[in-house]
Amino acid sequence: MPDTSEFDVVIIGGGIAGASLAYFLTERGVTKVALLERESQHGYHSTGRSAASLVEFDPIPAVQRLKAMGGEFLRNPPAGFADNPLLIPTLVMILYRRPNLREFQRAAAGLRRDRVAFESLSCAESKARVPALLLDEPERALMLTSCGRIDVHELLTSYLRHARRRGVLVRTGSEARAIVVENGRCHAVVTDAGTLRARCVVNAAGAWAGP
Ligand SMILES: Cc1cc2nc3c(=O)[nH]c(=O)nc-3n(C[C@H](O)[C@H](O)[C@H](O)COP(=O)(O)OP(=O)(O)OC[C@H]3O[C@@H](n4cnc5c(N)ncnc54)[C@H](O)[C@@H]3O)c2cc1C
């Protein structure tokens, strides 16, 4: 039976990007959403291979702000969102040699601006914490104190569980074969099981986003 359902948003790709978008759309009352994943399970590609560290630092200010906002969500998810903590706290140290002191100052200013918790360490202080650094000569170090290791499985499955409960159509084994474009706008996504019409199509296909 061909699927001719109409959606507000069809999301292609069920990794962390697609799953989180589905969840946050429903948070804003957008529930006529379909999430298509071509593999038999979610998170099969990059999401399932992540080293899972949250490092709330980035030299690009907009990306750093997004990381800080993401970090806040991981530390303080909404009540009932997940069964287990999403973040296992660890310290993260970023080292700067003498020629990079300007980057150190820029980074510290950005962390302050985005209210990311950190300590600024001298060479002696960083060596005292990590004696292996005796072989290296960091001039200064930034120690991020609210970062950690993300429980990616818990995060991904929580996004999907809530999205499903709120009415999102979540499909695995469903590959987007083509996107129908009319007058410069995407109107539908073609799958083997039929065509899903949509007001918006989001390409969250990860490494396959180009093709
Ligand atoms: C080795 C490694 C280590 C990493 N370490 C970290 C880290 O420590 N910290 C960190 O924050 N990030 C890390 N990352 C990055 C992070 O994992 C990725 O940024 C993130 O998982 C990307 O998610 P995604 O949803 O965009 O992509 P993906 O997880 O790849 O999801 C895209 C999905 O789209 C599906 N898809 C593709 N084409 C179609 C189609 N036509 N129809 C339907 N579905 C389709 C794919 O099957 C896939 O499941 C790491 C990545 C790797 C590879």
The ligand as an SDF file (V2000), in Angstrom:
LIG
                    3D

 53 58  0  0  0  0  0  0  0  0999 V2000
   35.3540    7.9800   15.3580 C   0  0  0  0  0  0  0  0  0  0  0  0
   34.4980    9.1530   15.7540 C   0  0  0  0  0  0  0  0  0  0  0  0
   34.6850    9.7640   17.0010 C   0  0  0  0  0  0  0  0  0  0  0  0
   33.8970   10.8560   17.3650 C   0  0  0  0  0  0  0  0  0  0  0  0
   34.0460   11.4010   18.6180 N   0  0  0  0  0  0  0  0  0  0  0  0
   33.2370   12.4140   19.0250 C   0  0  0  0  0  0  0  0  0  0  0  0
   33.3110   12.9430   20.3340 C   0  0  0  0  0  0  0  0  0  0  0  0
   34.1130   12.5040   21.1490 O   0  0  0  0  0  0  0  0  0  0  0  0
   32.4630   13.9460   20.6910 N   0  0  0  0  0  0  0  0  0  0  0  0
   31.5350   14.4350   19.8150 C   0  0  0  0  0  0  0  0  0  0  0  0
   30.7710   15.3510   20.1910 O   0  0  0  0  0  0  0  0  0  0  0  0
   31.4370   13.9660   18.5480 N   0  0  0  0  0  0  0  0  0  0  0  0
   32.2660   12.9720   18.1480 C   0  0  0  0  0  0  0  0  0  0  0  0
   32.1680   12.4720   16.8770 N   0  0  0  0  0  0  0  0  0  0  0  0
   31.2500   13.1260   15.9600 C   0  0  0  0  0  0  0  0  0  0  0  0
   29.8000   12.6470   16.1500 C   0  0  0  0  0  0  0  0  0  0  0  0
   29.7630   11.2550   16.3360 O   0  0  0  0  0  0  0  0  0  0  0  0
   29.0300   13.0560   14.8930 C   0  0  0  0  0  0  0  0  0  0  0  0
   29.1260   14.4510   14.7060 O   0  0  0  0  0  0  0  0  0  0  0  0
   27.5570   12.7000   15.0060 C   0  0  0  0  0  0  0  0  0  0  0  0
   27.3540   11.3590   15.4070 O   0  0  0  0  0  0  0  0  0  0  0  0
   26.9160   12.9380   13.6520 C   0  0  0  0  0  0  0  0  0  0  0  0
   25.5740   12.5600   13.7550 O   0  0  0  0  0  0  0  0  0  0  0  0
   24.6640   12.5490   12.4730 P   0  0  0  0  0  0  0  0  0  0  0  0
   23.2880   12.2000   12.9390 O   0  0  0  0  0  0  0  0  0  0  0  0
   24.8750   13.8180   11.7260 O   0  0  0  0  0  0  0  0  0  0  0  0
   25.2920   11.4120   11.5350 O   0  0  0  0  0  0  0  0  0  0  0  0
   25.1120    9.8080   11.5710 P   0  0  0  0  0  0  0  0  0  0  0  0
   25.1840    9.2590   12.9510 O   0  0  0  0  0  0  0  0  0  0  0  0
   26.0430    9.2410   10.5790 O   0  0  0  0  0  0  0  0  0  0  0  0
   23.6210    9.6310   11.0930 O   0  0  0  0  0  0  0  0  0  0  0  0
   23.2220    9.8050    9.7470 C   0  0  0  0  0  0  0  0  0  0  0  0
   22.2150    8.7160    9.4680 C   0  0  0  0  0  0  0  0  0  0  0  0
   21.6070    8.9390    8.1940 O   0  0  0  0  0  0  0  0  0  0  0  0
   21.3130    7.6770    7.6300 C   0  0  0  0  0  0  0  0  0  0  0  0
   21.0970    7.8560    6.1960 N   0  0  0  0  0  0  0  0  0  0  0  0
   22.0160    8.2060    5.2710 C   0  0  0  0  0  0  0  0  0  0  0  0
   21.4530    8.3030    4.0420 N   0  0  0  0  0  0  0  0  0  0  0  0
   20.1330    8.0000    4.2180 C   0  0  0  0  0  0  0  0  0  0  0  0
   19.0150    7.9210    3.3280 C   0  0  0  0  0  0  0  0  0  0  0  0
   19.1430    8.1800    2.0320 N   0  0  0  0  0  0  0  0  0  0  0  0
   17.7950    7.5820    3.8470 N   0  0  0  0  0  0  0  0  0  0  0  0
   17.6400    7.3220    5.1670 C   0  0  0  0  0  0  0  0  0  0  0  0
   18.6760    7.3740    6.0510 N   0  0  0  0  0  0  0  0  0  0  0  0
   19.8970    7.7110    5.5880 C   0  0  0  0  0  0  0  0  0  0  0  0
   22.5400    6.8470    7.9620 C   0  0  0  0  0  0  0  0  0  0  0  0
   22.2640    5.4630    7.8870 O   0  0  0  0  0  0  0  0  0  0  0  0
   22.8520    7.3360    9.3820 C   0  0  0  0  0  0  0  0  0  0  0  0
   22.2830    6.5040   10.3800 O   0  0  0  0  0  0  0  0  0  0  0  0
   32.9310   11.3690   16.4810 C   0  0  0  0  0  0  0  0  0  0  0  0
   32.7470   10.7540   15.2310 C   0  0  0  0  0  0  0  0  0  0  0  0
   33.5080    9.6550   14.8780 C   0  0  0  0  0  0  0  0  0  0  0  0
   33.2720    8.9870   13.5430 C   0  0  0  0  0  0  0  0  0  0  0  0
  1  2  1  0
  2  3  1  0
  2 52  2  0
  3  4  2  0
  4  5  1  0
  4 50  1  0
  5  6  2  0
  6  7  1  0
  6 13  1  0
  7  8  2  0
  7  9  1  0
  9 10  1  0
 10 11  2  0
 10 12  1  0
 12 13  2  0
 13 14  1  0
 14 15  1  0
 14 50  1  0
 15 16  1  0
 16 17  1  0
 16 18  1  0
 18 19  1  0
 18 20  1  0
 20 21  1  0
 20 22  1  0
 22 23  1  0
 23 24  1  0
 24 25  2  0
 24 26  1  0
 24 27  1  0
 27 28  1  0
 28 29  2  0
 28 30  1  0
 28 31  1  0
 31 32  1  0
 32 33  1  0
 33 34  1  0
 33 48  1  0
 34 35  1  0
 35 36  1  0
 35 46  1  0
 36 37  1  0
 36 45  1  0
 37 38  2  0
 38 39  1  0
 39 40  1  0
 39 45  2  0
 40 41  1  0
 40 42  2  0
 42 43  1  0
 43 44  2  0
 44 45  1  0
 46 47  1  0
 46 48  1  0
 48 49  1  0
 50 51  2  0
 51 52  1  0
 52 53  1  0
M  END
$$$$
